[in-house]
Amino acid sequence: MRQDGISVSILRKELTMKRNTLILMLVTCFVLSHFSATSAQEASAPIMQRPSTAAKIADLLIVRPLSIVVASASTGIFLGTVPFTFLAGVSEPAAMILVEAPWRYTNCRCLGDWSHFKDRKPITSACEEGCP
C-alpha cells in the first residue's frame, strides 16, 4: 500500500512538471511572437543602433536557447499536424508559421538585435514573396 502511495505521489509530481513545462513553452511562444511583431514594425526604421553587450549576452544565454526549444516544439507540432493541414490545403502556410518563422527568429538575427534580421526581410519572407 505504501508503495502505491509513493507511485501516486511521483505521478502527481511528473504531471505538475509537464504542466509547468507546457505553460513555460506557451509563455515563451507569446513573448517571441511579441518580439517578432515589434521587429516587423521597426524593420522600416532607417537608424541602426548597435546592441549593447548586455543585450548580446542575454540573447546568447537566454533568448537563443529558448528560441531553439520553441522552434523544435513548433516543428514537432507541425509534423504532428501535417496530415490534417495537407488535407485541408493549408500545409504551406502552416509550415511557414510553425517551422520557418521560429527557426528564422532563432538563426537569422544578429546577436542581441531583436528588431532586425540579417537579410532585412520579414519573419516569414517566403510568405511575403509567394502571396499575392
MOQUIQUI-V728780 format. One record per backbone hydrogen bond with DSSP energy under -1.0 kcal/mol. NH is the residue of the N-H (numbers start at 0). CO is the residue of the C=O. E is the energy in kcal/mol with one decimal. If there is no record, write none. Layout:
NH,CO,E / NH,CO,E
This chain:
4,0,-1.8 / 5,1,-2.0 / 6,2,-2.2 / 7,3,-2.4 / 8,4,-2.0 / 9,5,-2.4 / 10,6,-2.4 / 11,7,-2.3 / 12,8,-2.0 / 13,9,-2.4 / 14,10,-2.5 / 15,11,-2.4 / 16,12,-2.4 / 17,13,-2.5 / 18,14,-2.5 / 19,15,-2.5 / 20,16,-2.2 / 21,17,-2.3 / 22,18,-2.4 / 23,19,-2.3 / 24,20,-2.3 / 25,21,-2.3 / 26,22,-2.5 / 27,23,-2.4 / 28,24,-2.4 / 29,25,-2.2 / 30,26,-2.6 / 31,27,-2.9 / 32,28,-2.3 / 33,29,-1.8 / 34,30,-2.2 / 35,31,-2.3 / 36,32,-2.0 / 37,33,-2.4 / 38,34,-2.2 / 39,35,-1.7 / 40,36,-1.4 / 41,37,-2.1 / 44,41,-1.7 / 55,51,-2.0 / 56,52,-2.5 / 57,53,-2.7 / 58,54,-2.4 / 59,55,-2.5 / 60,56,-2.8 / 61,57,-2.3 / 62,57,-1.9 / 63,58,-3.0 / 65,61,-1.9 / 66,62,-2.7 / 67,63,-2.3 / 68,64,-2.0 / 69,65,-2.7 / 70,66,-2.8 / 71,67,-2.4 / 72,68,-2.5 / 73,69,-2.9 / 74,70,-2.1 / 75,71,-2.2 / 76,72,-2.4 / 77,73,-2.3 / 78,74,-2.6 / 79,75,-2.0 / 80,76,-1.5 / 84,80,-2.7 / 85,81,-2.8 / 86,82,-1.7 / 87,83,-1.8 / 89,84,-2.4 / 93,89,-1.8 / 94,90,-2.2 / 95,91,-2.1 / 96,92,-2.2 / 97,93,-3.1 / 98,94,-2.1 / 99,94,-2.2 / 100,95,-2.3 / 102,98,-1.7 / 103,99,-2.7 / 104,100,-2.4 / 105,101,-1.8 / 106,102,-2.5 / 107,103,-2.6 / 112,109,-2.1 / 117,107,-2.3 / 119,116,-1.1 / 127,123,-2.0 / 128,124,-2.2 / 129,125,-2.4 / 130,126,-2.2
